[in-house]
Amino acid sequence: MPPLHQPDGRFANPVIPGFHPDPSVCRVGDDYYLACSSFEYFPGVPLFHSRDLVHWTQIGNALDRPEQLRLPTDMPSSGGIYAPTLRHHDGRFWLIVTNCSEGGGNLIVTATDPAGPWSDPIWAPGVPGIDPDLVWDEDGTCWCTVAGVSQVRLDPSTGQTYGTPHRLWSGGPGAKAPEAPHLYRIGDYWYLLIAEGGTERGHGVSIARGRTPAGPFEPCPANPILTHRGTDHPVQNTGHADLVQGPDGSWWMVLLGVRPGGGTPGWHVLGRETFLAPVTWVDDWPVVGEVALDLPELPWPLSPSPVEEHRDDFELAELRPSWISLRDRPAEHCTTKERPGWLTLHTRGGSLDEPDVVFTGRRQQHLSCRARTLVDATEGGGGLAVRLDERHHYEIEVSGTRVRVVTRVGSLRTVVAAQSVPAGPVVLAVTITQPPSPHGPCTGPDVVSLGVEQPDGTLTELATLDGRYLSTEVAGGFTGRVIGMYAAAGTVHFDWFDYEPLDG
């Protein structure tokens, strides 16, 4: 997917917009590969490829089979798959990640091609905690470091650990939540990069160095080497970083951040996104450049922008890798094969208030956008939704000849509008726009409009809603908005889905 564009043709952060947190990156030759968290969604761990660190294309998902990823249908939102580390060693890609659902733990999958297939999981029950990292020292010993920050020796081919996990470093004095560790051998030192301060406004990145991967480690005197806490920078919550060296010797950092909108305190709706920043070295310590919305000029030619496919006519036997479903995607409930050229959803639960609702969507990746779909609900009821979790979602739903707009905010579920429509398929639309600037102190981050498109292409709006209630600051959790199709009763067919960026 291409990054955001500026009017003068420059490229801008985030380089992977939308709910793509906890990035981990590695380079093999001239190719970069990146993995992100996926939480309660299936398939898990989206994987991206780039030749320039700016243009990223999703090439698959590491956990795309039920035998690799089992998420209980009653698992809370923001559970599931946390914080992968992606590395290349000895001709093979290794990915370690935590499944935080019941019966889960830390697991390892491998592949010779990052586009897949990836192996069945190798479980590592002796690895404690979340945010696992893998690194190999000069003699081939593999070390696994986790949040906290502690470390244990590991055989990644079997999941067997050796010895007792030992504490490495806890970050800055008084800083909470030392996590997201990554270890690197750079020059004469081993560097331990961590996040601290929690993944909210106090987030930051710190680093320490030592002569061995097991320490002891001395902290950088300039810690935190990256944070936007207490600033008015348009990118906030910066942290959970990974380092990568370009083929020209330059260094770069990928990290998560958010783009809050509206008035006080600021609400972010897209989730934590992947950003890029330059890194230089002074006295054997990394110095991180600005996480600018305008990317600096890169020291290599930019690759051509990949063609983004915003419309899906569901003509393929399998869904594109960017489509995600809640907790699982059994073929008996979600298929493109039953009615060729349509996506068919068969309900198994109830509404979007329920964790087992049949829902398939894509991440909202632009602050302003429009999503539309042609729905045939003559055999049931369902529609188009903007979802954050079971307690925070807006949807426009059709059943027979009746369309209604439903909101769920916390414990309140409300039908805010309803209208009759002719029998047969109907086009439902969601339009998300930002309020005009300047923002007042009580202005929300955006406006969500839901309506029905008439045969002549005109849109009849049924409701216009404040977007702040579908933000992380209101709902909590670790994800971002997903816009998609769902079935609440019977069987619902979708002929096409169109997502149109409106950011300019």
C-alpha positions, 0 to 999 in steps of 0.5 A: 500500500502506498503511504500518504501523499503530500500535494508536492509529491513527497511521501508522508508518515504513516508508511502503513496507515490504519490499525497496524501496531507493534511493527517488527522489520527485517531486511534480506538483501534489498527487500524489507519485510514487516509484521504487525499485531492483529489481536482478535482478528483472523487471519493473524499477523499481517505481513508486508514487503517493501523495497524502499521502507516507504511503499509497503504491500501486504503479501499475506498473513503469518497465521492464516489457518485454523490449526495455526490460530485458535481464538475462542469466540468468547475471547474479549476484544483486544485479546488474541495476537500481541506483538510479533518479532520477525527475523531472518536467520540461516536462510529462513524467516522466523516469527515469534508472537504471543497468543493472549487468548485462553490456551495460548502462549508464545509460539514460533512459525517459520517460512522460507518465503515470507508470503507463505506458507508458514509452518504450524506453530511451535509452542514455547511454554518456557518463555514467560510474558509478552512481546517476545524477541529472537536473536542469535549470537556468534556461536548460533545460540538463540536468545528470547527476550520478553517484556519486563525485561527478562531473557531465556535461552531458546531452541526455536526449532523445538520451543525448548528453553534452557535455564531460568529466565533472568532479568536484563533491564527495567528501563528508566527509573520509575517508568512503567511497562518496560516492554517490546524488547529487541536485541541487536549486535551492532559494532562492538556492542549488543543493544537492547531497545525497549518501549516504556511508559505504556502505549498511551501518551506517555509512550517512549523508546529507550536503549541500553548496551552491553558486551554480551546479549545477556548483559550487563547493560548500561542505559543510554544517557539520552534516554528516552531516545524517542518520545512525544509525551507532553508535546503538541506533535501531531503524532503521539504515543510513539514507541514499540520500535524496531531498527533496520539497516539499509543496504547503503549502511543507513539506519532506520526505525519503524515504530507505532504512533497515533494521530489524535484529532478533535479538541481536548483531550484528542481522540485517535480512531484509526488505531496505532499505525506504523511510522518511519524515522531516520537514525544516526549514530553518535558515540555508539548511541542511536539518535532518532530523527523526527517522526515527521508527517513529511518523510525526509528525502531517502538515500535511495530511489523510491519504488513505484507506488503499488496499485491499491485495490479499493474495490473488491467484486469477490470474484476470487475463490479466496479473500484478499489478505487485507480482509479480516474477520472476528476470531475465526473465518469458517467456510460455512459462515463466510464464503465467495463460492456459494454465489459466484461473484458475491461474498455470502455470510451466514449468521451463527450468533446475533448482532455486533454486540456479540463476540461470535457475530459473522463480520468481515472487514478492512481497516480504516486507513484514512482520516476521511473515507467512504465505504459502500457495498451492495447488499442482498438481505432477502434471506436475512438481515445484515449490513455495513458497520464501523467497528471498534469492539462489541461495545462501540460500533455504528452500523446501517442494517437492512432486512427485507424492505427496512433499513435502520441505523444502530449505534452501540456506545458502552451499555447503550444500544440505540436505533437512531433512524429507520427507513423503508426501501424497495425490495431487492439489493440495496447500496449501503454507504458510510462516509467519514469526514473530519470537522472543519478547522480550527477545532473547538475544545469539545470538537470530536475527531470526525463525523460518521454519516450512514445512508442509502445510495439511490439508483441514480447515485445520490445518497440519502443520509439517515444519520450523522454521528460523532466519531469520538465514541468509536475512538480508543480514548473512549473505548479503550483497547489496542485496536482501531476502526474496522469497516466491514460487512456482517450478518445478524440474521439468516443469510446475507449476500454482498455483491461488491465492497468499495473503499474510497479515500477522501483525504485528498 
